[in-house]
Amino acid sequence: RIRNLDDQPVQNFTIKYSINGGPFTEENINLIIPERSVYTHTFQGINLSEVGNYEVTAVVKNNSGSDSNTANDTLRSFIRHLPNEPIVF
């Protein structure tokens, strides 16, 4: 979820993600997020189906104007996909 905490709408931003320190995959979004609203974005093509640990870094960059608070542009999340062996009766 991308929150527009400003009192003005925002349009034209870039979102990107990196998994386990790999290269960033970037998407340009050209839609309007009204003031004090939330936009939910789903990245396409992410596959975390393998058992393992994943560090996901997501970044939002406002391309349409100045961003006076860049401290809230990046999110890091740690995901652990545990093995789930079937139970045999």
C-alpha positions as CSV (number, residue, x, y, z in Angstrom):
1,R,0.0,0.0,0.0
2,I,1.2,3.4,-0.9
3,R,-0.2,6.2,1.2
4,N,-0.4,9.8,0.1
5,L,-0.1,11.6,3.4
6,D,0.0,15.1,1.8
7,D,-3.0,17.4,1.4
8,Q,-2.6,17.5,-2.4
9,P,-3.1,14.6,-4.9
10,V,0.0,13.0,-6.3
11,Q,0.4,11.6,-9.9
12,N,3.3,10.0,-11.7
13,F,5.5,8.0,-9.4
14,T,8.0,5.1,-9.7
15,I,7.9,2.0,-7.5
16,K,10.6,-0.5,-7.5
17,Y,11.6,-3.6,-5.5
18,S,14.6,-5.8,-4.9
19,I,14.7,-9.3,-3.4
20,N,17.8,-10.4,-1.4
21,G,19.9,-7.5,-2.6
22,G,19.4,-8.3,-6.3
23,P,18.8,-5.7,-9.0
24,F,15.7,-3.5,-8.6
25,T,12.7,-4.1,-10.8
26,E,11.0,-0.8,-11.6
27,E,7.5,0.2,-12.6
28,N,6.3,3.7,-13.6
29,I,2.8,4.4,-12.3
30,N,0.8,7.3,-13.9
31,L,-2.4,7.5,-11.9
32,I,-3.7,9.9,-9.3
33,I,-3.6,9.1,-5.6
34,P,-6.0,11.6,-4.0
35,E,-4.8,13.5,-0.9
36,R,-4.7,11.4,2.3
37,S,-5.6,8.3,0.3
38,V,-4.1,4.8,-0.2
39,Y,-3.2,3.0,-3.4
40,T,-2.7,-0.7,-3.4
41,H,-0.2,-2.0,-5.9
42,T,0.6,-5.6,-6.8
43,F,4.0,-6.3,-8.3
44,Q,3.7,-8.9,-11.1
45,G,6.1,-11.8,-11.6
46,I,7.4,-12.2,-8.0
47,N,7.8,-15.8,-7.0
48,L,8.6,-16.6,-3.4
49,S,7.4,-20.2,-3.6
50,E,10.8,-21.7,-2.8
51,V,11.6,-22.5,0.8
52,G,14.0,-19.9,2.1
53,N,14.5,-16.5,3.5
54,Y,13.7,-13.4,1.5
55,E,14.6,-9.8,2.2
56,V,12.3,-7.5,0.1
57,T,13.0,-3.8,-0.3
58,A,10.3,-1.6,-1.9
59,V,10.9,2.0,-2.8
60,V,8.5,4.8,-4.0
61,K,9.7,7.9,-5.7
62,N,7.4,10.8,-6.5
63,N,8.2,12.0,-10.0
64,S,5.7,14.8,-10.2
65,G,6.8,17.1,-7.5
66,S,9.1,17.7,-4.5
67,D,9.0,15.2,-1.7
68,S,9.7,17.0,1.6
69,N,9.8,13.7,3.6
70,T,12.0,11.1,1.8
71,A,12.5,9.2,5.1
72,N,9.3,7.2,4.5
73,D,9.9,6.2,0.9
74,T,11.5,2.8,1.6
75,L,10.1,-0.4,3.2
76,R,12.1,-3.5,4.0
77,S,10.4,-6.7,4.9
78,F,11.7,-10.1,5.8
79,I,9.8,-13.2,4.7
80,R,10.6,-16.7,5.7
81,H,9.0,-19.5,3.7
82,L,9.2,-22.6,5.8
83,P,8.9,-26.2,4.5
84,N,5.4,-27.6,4.8
85,E,5.8,-31.3,4.3
86,P,2.5,-33.3,4.1
87,I,1.4,-35.3,7.1
88,V,1.1,-39.0,6.4
89,F,-1.5,-40.9,8.4
